[in-house]
């Protein structure tokens, strides 16, 4: 099948959406499908306000339509609610073609953290965007229940996976820091609630791997924290495996791929009991969820690495790709 994915989040951006699409694309191609991704890299762009690392495509309408016509896809998936997403939505509605969408990010909460926009208004916009979709793909039961309660329909499950060959237990000596090492991996941005972790009085070391618009301010405010910047591939995997506990302070993620990457590396998780961690970690014995984040960290340190690794082995990217494929709506 000839599959087209339109996404406002794409390389050179590095985030969970990009990694999910990129990995599932590779799985689908290994299964014999052709997958094309149209992202902002093909258009003139402007930086997103408050987050210059993310760039939005400008004037994509006609050019995007020409690209889609040239590709002659069998089905279209719209990954994001940005300028390209809306342009692809207009294309499909104007030509009477079905399409699917995904709810990767709790966008209304993301906006609320940056501007005084009521949640009700943001959810109305997002609900309008997804309403014509043949299938709104979500990663977890918690997000599915939340969206259903807010009036979303046609919701379908699309789980996530982890590369258990790259992310695996390794020697702890890679990091020569006082132990225990509490690790955060992800964007350094306001919506990640990172300060809830950074301000804690913890023994050992705090390590942040990642970059983002809030890094300069937080690095100056918390000079005792070890700031490693963005890391990728083998180097990222080594950072995971060398930590003693993985701390996930976000309250707005819909899944959190980093949770699985930490667990696959044999590192237990400490997080708040919110959607994402509740779906991935709760009841697994591989982490601790508590509104008292410090208490969760302290308890998680006693979890055996093998327990984390064994649990992560249940998550497959092939299963994720198969779910995605089953949710698609071909034109004929």
N, C-alpha and C positions, 0 to 999 in steps of 0.2 A: 504494500500500500504506500502511496505517496502522501506523506504527512507534513503539514506545514504548522509550525509553532511561531506565533508572533508574541514577542516579549519586550517590554521596556527595560527589563533587567537581563543583561547579557554581557559577555566578555567585552572589554577588559574588567568590568565589575567583578568583584569577588564577594559572593554572599550565598546564603542557602538556596535562593531561587535559582541562581545561575548554576550552582553545582548540581542541583536536582535535575534541571532541564538537560544539562550537559551529560550527566551520567545516564539518565533514562534514554536520551538520544542514542548514546553508544550502545546500550542494550537493545534498543529497537533495531538499530542497523545490524547488529549481530544476529538478530532474528530474521533478517532479510528485507526489512522495510527501508524505504528512503525517507529521510527526515531532514527538512530544511528549517533553519531558524532565522527569522528576520528580527533583528534587534536595532538599537539606536546607532550601532557602528556603521550602518549604511546610509545615515542621514546627517545633515547638519544638526548640531545639538547645542543646547545651553545647559549650564549647571543648574541642578535643582537648588532652590533657595534653602539655606541652612545646611546643605549637604552637597558640596561641589563635586565630590567623587562620583555622584550619580548624575548622569546627563540625560536630558529629555530630547527626543527628536522634534524637530520643527517642520511644520508644513508637510507632513508625511502623506496626507490623503491621496492625492493623485498618483504620486510615485509608488506608494505602497500598493495601490490598486493595480498598477501596471506590473509590479513584481509578482503579485498573486496570480494575475492572468497568465503571465509567462510561465509560472511554475506548474500550472494546471494541477493543483493538489486534489486528492480524493477526500480530504477532510481538513478542517482548520481548528486549531486549538489556540485560544487567546489566554496567555498566561498572567497578564497584569492589567490593572485598571488605570494605566497611564495613557499618554498621547497616542502611542502606537496601538494600544489595546482598544481605545475608542475608535481609532481610524479603521482597524480591522473589523470591529463590530459594525460600523456604518457600512462597510463594504459588504459584509455578509447579509445584513438586513436589506440593503438596497437590491441585492441580487437574489434574495430568497434562499440563501444557502445556510444550512444548519451549522452551528459551531458549538464548541465546548469552552468552558472557562475554568480557572482555578482560583481558589482563595488561599494565597500563600502567606499573606501578611495581614495582620489586624490593622488595616489601613486607617479606620476611624480613630483608633487609639493612638496610632502613629501621628496623625494630624493634630490630635488634641494635645500631645506632648510638646508640640511646636507652635501652636497658634490657638487663640480662643475661639475654636469652632465647636459648637455643640455636637455631641456624639450622635444625637438623633438626626441632625442634618447630614453628617458624613455617612451614616448608615443608609439614609435615604438615597444618596447618590450611588453608593456601592450596590445597593439592592436593585436600583434602576439599571445599572450596568449589567448585572448578572441575570436579570429576569428573563431575557430571550434565550439564554443558554440552554442547550439540550442537556447538559450535565455540568453542575458546578462541583468541581473536584476539591475535596478537603482531605487533610491528612489524618485527622483523629476524630473519635466519637465526641469529644468535648466540643470541638469547633462545630461539628455537624449539629449538635443539639443547640448550641448558642445561635447559629445562623437560622435554624428552623424556628426558634422562638422569636426571631426578629423578622420573620416573614419571608425568608428565602425558600425557594422550592428547587426541585430537580437536583438535590444534593447527592453526590456519589463519593464513595471512599477511594482515595488514592494514597496509599501508604508510602513510606520511605525506606531506604536501605542504607547499608554501610559497607565500605570496602574493607573486609576483615583481613585481607592480605596486607594492605598498607597499614591499617590501624590495628596494631597487635601489641601485646606486652613486649617490652624491650628492657635493656639495662637502665637502671635509674641514674647511673653515674653521668649521663649526658648533661644533667643540670647540677652544677656545683653551688647549690644554694642551701642555706639552713633549712632543715626539715622540721615539720611537714611542709610540703609545697602545695599551696592552694592555687589552682590554675583557672583562669578564664580565657576562653577563645571566642572571638567574634568581633563584630563591629564595635568601635568605641564611640557610641552615640547615645543620646539622651533616652531613646526608647528602650535601651537595653538595661536601664536601671542599675548601671554598673557601680554607682556610688554606694548602693546598699551593701555591696561586697567590700569595696575599698575602705570604707570607714570602720569596718569591724576590727576589734582588737583580737588578733589571732597569733598564736605561736608560729615560729618558723617564717615562711616567706609567702608573699602574694606575687603571682606572676600573671601578667596580661599579655596575651598574644593576639595581635590585631591592630587595626588602625581605623581612623574615622574622625569626624569633625570635632569631637569632644576630647581628643587625645591631648592636645597641647595644654588645655586648661586643667584636665585631671592629672596629667603628669606633673604639672607645677604644684598642684594642690596636695598630691600624695607622692612626695619624692622617695619615700621608703619602699614603694611598690616597684617591682622589676618590670620594665616595659620592653618587651621584645620586638614590638612592631609586627607587621604581617609576615607570616611564614606559610610555606606551601609544600605540598608533597611530602617527601621523606623527612625534611626538616620539621615540618609541622607534626608529623607522626611521632618523631622523637621527643618533641616537647610534651605531647600528650602522655606518652608512656612514662616519662620521667617524673610526672607529678604524682602526688599522693591522694589528692581529692580534686574533683572538678566542680567548680561553683558556677551555677547558672542563675543569676539574679533577675533575669527578664520576667516580666509579667504579661508580655504582649505577643510572644512568639506563638505561631500556630503548631509548631512541631519542635524544631531545634535539632538539626542534624548533628550538631556538636555533641549532643547528649549521647548519641549512638557511637560517635567516633571515640569519645572518652571511654565508654563502657567496653568497646571492642579492644581498647588499649589496656584493659584491666584496671581502669581507674573509676572508683565509685563517684556518684553524683550527689551533690547537695543543691537543693532548689526550693522554691516556694511551691505550695500545693495549688498550682494554677494550670489551665489548659496547656498542653505541651508536656511538661514534666509529669502531670497526672496521667496522661495517656501513655507516655513512654516508660516511666520509671515506677509509678505507684504499684505496689504489690509484687514487684519483681525481685525484691531483696537485693537489688544492685545499687540502691541509693536511698537517701533520706529526704523527705519533703516536710517542711515545717515553716510556719510564719516566723519562727525564730531561726533565722538563717545560720547564725553562729552555732546554735545547738545542732542543726542539721549537719553542718560541716564536722563538728566534733564526733557525732555518731557515725557518719559515713566513713571516717578514717578507719573504723574497725571492720569494715566489710572486706572479705577476702577478694583479691584480684580475679581469681578463677571464677567466682560467682558472677562478676561483671562480664567477663569475657564469654562465658557460657550463655548468658542471656542475650548478648549482642549477636551471637551466631544465628539467632532466630530471624534476623532481618536481612532480606535479600533484595538487591536491586533488580534482579530478574522478576521477582514477584511484583515489585513496584511497576516495572515496565508493562507487565501483563495486565495489571489493573488499569493502567493508563490506556492501553490499547483497547480494552473492553469497554471503556467509557466513551471512546470517540464515536462520532456520528458521521459516517460517510455520506457524501452527497447523494448517492444512488444505492 
